[in-house]
Amino acid sequence: MTSSNETSFDAGAAEQLRASVGEYLEGGVDGRGLRIGIVAGRFNGGITTRLLHGALAALDECGVARSDITLAWAPGAFEVPIVSQALSTGPRARDAVITLGAVIRGDTGHYEIVAGECARGVQAVQLATGVPIIFGVLTTNTIEQALERSRDDGTNKGRECALGAVEMAGLLRQGSLAR
């Protein structure tokens, strides 16, 4: 995904919009008290581990207690949705689930099936359960692209997903969205 100054979120414009509506809801980065699940795909696990380190660092920065984080390893991206569903239902349902993995294009059509069905399944779980399921399964053409997106810095997609999970869980606890 590409972003630029022209497409990035303008906080100043958002502040102006706050006065134009009756209820203004926006998530934040306070993760204290949140229960977060992480589903990690073992296939291409070197990339997944790099994403996981970024996610865990961000959750720590947001104040999510380590004891409130559950990590579940799935064999690969195709199995991620069912594990996400298990973490988002029942008496121990998490407030948000982060999915991490990597599907790297090869010489066959397998890539399209695995990447597409993983994304479709994750979205289906999110809509069925009402629990934010953050899609952090990289879908890249090359190993180099996957390595680029899993660097140990602020561009790590696992980090982005963790911040998104905390923001969405907080957002869904506010005002008319509160469950």
C-alpha positions as CSV (number, residue, x, y, z in Angstrom):
1,M,0.0,0.0,0.0
2,T,1.3,3.4,-0.9
3,S,0.7,6.6,0.9
4,S,1.8,10.2,0.3
5,N,1.2,13.7,1.8
6,E,-1.8,14.0,-0.4
7,T,-3.5,10.8,0.9
8,S,-2.4,10.8,4.5
9,F,-4.9,11.5,7.3
10,D,-5.0,15.2,8.3
11,A,-5.5,15.5,12.0
12,G,-6.3,19.2,11.7
13,A,-9.1,18.6,9.3
14,A,-10.4,15.9,11.6
15,E,-10.5,18.3,14.6
16,Q,-12.6,20.7,12.4
17,L,-15.0,17.8,11.6
18,R,-15.5,17.0,15.3
19,A,-17.5,20.2,15.7
20,S,-19.7,19.3,12.7
21,V,-21.2,16.0,14.1
22,G,-23.1,15.0,17.2
23,E,-20.9,12.0,18.1
24,Y,-17.3,11.8,17.1
25,L,-15.5,8.5,17.8
26,E,-11.9,7.8,17.2
27,G,-9.6,5.0,18.6
28,G,-6.3,5.6,20.4
29,V,-3.2,3.7,21.4
30,D,-4.0,3.0,25.0
31,G,-4.0,-0.8,25.2
32,R,-4.2,-1.2,29.0
33,G,-6.7,-3.9,29.8
34,L,-7.1,-5.2,26.3
35,R,-6.9,-8.9,25.5
36,I,-5.1,-9.3,22.1
37,G,-4.8,-12.5,20.1
38,I,-2.1,-13.0,17.5
39,V,-2.3,-15.8,14.9
40,A,1.0,-16.4,13.2
41,G,1.5,-18.5,10.1
42,R,4.5,-20.8,10.4
43,F,5.0,-21.1,6.6
44,N,7.6,-18.4,5.6
45,G,8.1,-18.3,9.4
46,G,11.3,-16.2,9.2
47,I,9.2,-13.3,7.8
48,T,6.4,-14.0,10.3
49,T,8.8,-13.9,13.2
50,R,10.0,-10.5,12.1
51,L,6.4,-9.3,11.9
52,L,5.7,-10.8,15.3
53,H,8.6,-8.9,16.9
54,G,7.3,-5.6,15.5
55,A,3.8,-6.4,16.8
56,L,4.9,-7.3,20.2
57,A,7.0,-4.2,20.6
58,A,4.1,-2.0,19.6
59,L,1.7,-3.8,22.0
60,D,4.2,-3.2,24.7
61,E,4.4,0.5,23.9
62,C,0.6,0.7,24.0
63,G,0.6,-0.8,27.5
64,V,-0.9,-4.2,26.6
65,A,0.1,-6.6,29.4
66,R,2.1,-9.6,28.2
67,S,-0.3,-11.8,30.2
68,D,-3.1,-10.4,28.0
69,I,-1.5,-11.5,24.7
70,T,-2.2,-14.9,23.3
71,L,0.0,-16.2,20.5
72,A,-1.2,-19.1,18.4
73,W,0.8,-20.7,15.5
74,A,-1.1,-21.9,12.5
75,P,0.7,-24.1,9.8
76,G,0.2,-21.4,7.2
77,A,-1.9,-18.5,5.9
78,F,-4.7,-20.7,4.7
79,E,-5.3,-21.9,8.3
80,V,-5.2,-18.4,9.9
81,P,-9.0,-17.6,9.6
82,I,-10.1,-20.6,11.7
83,V,-7.6,-19.9,14.5
84,S,-8.7,-16.2,14.4
85,Q,-12.3,-17.4,14.8
86,A,-11.4,-19.5,17.8
87,L,-9.6,-16.5,19.5
88,S,-12.5,-14.2,18.9
89,T,-15.4,-16.3,20.2
90,G,-16.4,-17.9,23.5
91,P,-15.9,-16.9,27.1
92,R,-12.2,-16.0,26.5
93,A,-12.8,-13.9,23.4
94,R,-10.1,-11.4,22.7
95,D,-10.8,-7.7,22.1
96,A,-8.9,-7.9,18.8
97,V,-6.9,-10.4,16.8
98,I,-3.8,-9.7,14.7
99,T,-3.0,-12.1,11.9
100,L,0.6,-12.3,10.7
101,G,2.2,-14.3,7.9
102,A,3.6,-14.2,4.4
103,V,2.4,-15.5,1.1
104,I,5.0,-15.0,-1.5
105,R,4.2,-15.4,-5.2
106,G,5.7,-18.5,-6.9
107,D,5.5,-20.1,-10.3
108,T,2.0,-21.6,-9.8
109,G,-1.5,-20.3,-9.1
110,H,-1.3,-21.4,-5.5
111,Y,-0.5,-17.9,-4.4
112,E,-3.8,-16.4,-5.5
113,I,-5.8,-19.2,-3.8
114,V,-4.0,-19.0,-0.5
115,A,-3.8,-15.2,-0.3
116,G,-7.4,-14.6,-1.5
117,E,-8.9,-17.3,0.8
118,C,-6.9,-16.1,3.8
119,A,-8.1,-12.5,3.3
120,R,-11.7,-13.6,2.6
121,G,-11.7,-15.9,5.7
122,V,-10.3,-13.2,8.0
123,Q,-12.9,-10.7,6.8
124,A,-15.7,-13.2,7.3
125,V,-14.6,-13.9,10.9
126,Q,-14.4,-10.2,11.6
127,L,-17.9,-9.6,10.3
128,A,-19.4,-12.6,12.0
129,T,-17.9,-12.0,15.4
130,G,-17.8,-8.3,15.6
131,V,-14.2,-8.6,16.8
132,P,-11.5,-6.6,14.8
133,I,-9.3,-9.1,13.0
134,I,-6.4,-7.1,11.6
135,F,-5.0,-8.5,8.4
136,G,-1.2,-8.6,8.6
137,V,-0.5,-11.5,6.2
138,L,1.9,-10.1,3.7
139,T,1.1,-10.9,0.0
140,T,4.2,-10.1,-2.0
141,N,5.7,-10.9,-5.3
142,T,9.2,-11.5,-4.0
143,I,11.1,-12.4,-0.8
144,E,12.8,-9.0,-1.0
145,Q,9.4,-7.3,-0.7
146,A,8.5,-9.4,2.3
147,L,11.8,-8.6,4.0
148,E,11.2,-4.9,3.2
149,R,7.8,-4.9,4.9
150,S,9.1,-6.8,8.0
151,R,12.2,-4.6,8.8
152,D,13.0,-3.9,12.5
153,D,11.8,-0.3,12.3
154,G,8.7,1.8,12.2
155,T,7.7,0.5,8.8
156,N,7.2,-3.1,10.1
157,K,3.7,-4.2,9.1
158,G,3.4,-6.3,12.2
159,R,3.9,-3.1,14.2
160,E,1.2,-1.3,12.1
161,C,-1.2,-4.2,12.7
162,A,-0.7,-4.1,16.4
163,L,-1.4,-0.3,16.5
164,G,-4.5,-0.9,14.4
165,A,-5.7,-3.7,16.7
166,V,-5.4,-1.4,19.8
167,E,-7.1,1.5,17.9
168,M,-10.0,-0.7,16.7
169,A,-10.6,-2.4,20.1
170,G,-10.7,1.0,21.7
171,L,-12.9,2.5,19.1
172,L,-15.5,-0.3,19.5
173,R,-15.6,0.4,23.2
174,Q,-16.8,4.0,22.7
175,G,-20.1,5.7,22.6
176,S,-22.8,4.1,20.4
177,L,-20.3,1.5,19.2
178,A,-19.8,0.0,22.7
179,R,-20.7,-3.6,23.1
